[in-house]
Amino acid sequence: RGKCNLAGWWQNELGSEMLVFNANSKGNFSGEYYTAVSSAQKPIETSPLRGSQHLDEDGKCTFGFTVNWSKFSDSTTVFVGQRFEDHRGQEVLKTGWLLRHKVNSLHDDWQATTVGTNIFTRLNRKEE
Ligand SMILES: O=C1C=CC(=NNc2ccccc2C(=O)O)C=C1
């Protein structure tokens, strides 16, 4: 695992958590996303994520991943971003995202995509 290892537990400012698995030699990875924002679905169910990252050795790799909110709603979020270390050496994933939710007709397509940003920081979890 090079210096830009995204594997492990991350949390965004909404309180959602994700577990990212090791990337393969092509930079492809998968994981599980535990959203904090859907209507309270107990127990929290995971949504699958799949992504691709660069394997630069400088620890500042760019990446993208898709979350399929299959169990909750017919919608999809794509995240794109980069890993950084802040002034205290804490790892940060600065991301932008597009959320596409299903609309019933082409006429509603204009309102189907929302955009935003998320910052993910590492969660110190034992279980991987
Ligand atoms: O059923 C659904 C539908 C959409 C969702 N979007 N979550 C997001 C969208 C953009 C950025 C972060 C999140 C998040 O859940 O942390 C979650 C559950």
PDBQT file of the ligand as one rigid body, heavy atoms in Angstrom, charges set to zero:
ROOT
HETATM    1  O1  LIG A 201     -31.287   7.748   0.311  1.00  0.00    +0.000 OA
HETATM    2  C1  LIG A 201     -30.336   8.550   0.274  1.00  0.00    +0.000 A 
HETATM    3  C2  LIG A 201     -30.250   9.475  -0.797  1.00  0.00    +0.000 A 
HETATM    4  C3  LIG A 201     -29.207  10.361  -0.851  1.00  0.00    +0.000 A 
HETATM    5  C4  LIG A 201     -28.204  10.371   0.132  1.00  0.00    +0.000 A 
HETATM    6  N1  LIG A 201     -27.220  11.254   0.022  1.00  0.00    +0.000 NA
HETATM    7  N2  LIG A 201     -26.210  11.340   0.868  1.00  0.00    +0.000 N 
HETATM    8  C5  LIG A 201     -25.148  12.202   0.591  1.00  0.00    +0.000 A 
HETATM    9  C6  LIG A 201     -25.123  12.982  -0.575  1.00  0.00    +0.000 A 
HETATM   10  C7  LIG A 201     -24.040  13.835  -0.799  1.00  0.00    +0.000 A 
HETATM   11  C8  LIG A 201     -22.987  13.914   0.123  1.00  0.00    +0.000 A 
HETATM   12  C9  LIG A 201     -22.995  13.136   1.276  1.00  0.00    +0.000 A 
HETATM   13  C10 LIG A 201     -24.076  12.269   1.519  1.00  0.00    +0.000 A 
HETATM   14  C11 LIG A 201     -24.073  11.443   2.782  1.00  0.00    +0.000 C 
HETATM   15  O2  LIG A 201     -25.013  10.649   2.982  1.00  0.00    +0.000 OA
HETATM   16  O3  LIG A 201     -23.106  11.610   3.580  1.00  0.00    +0.000 OA
HETATM   17  C12 LIG A 201     -28.289   9.454   1.226  1.00  0.00    +0.000 A 
HETATM   18  C13 LIG A 201     -29.338   8.565   1.281  1.00  0.00    +0.000 A 
ENDROOT
TORSDOF 0
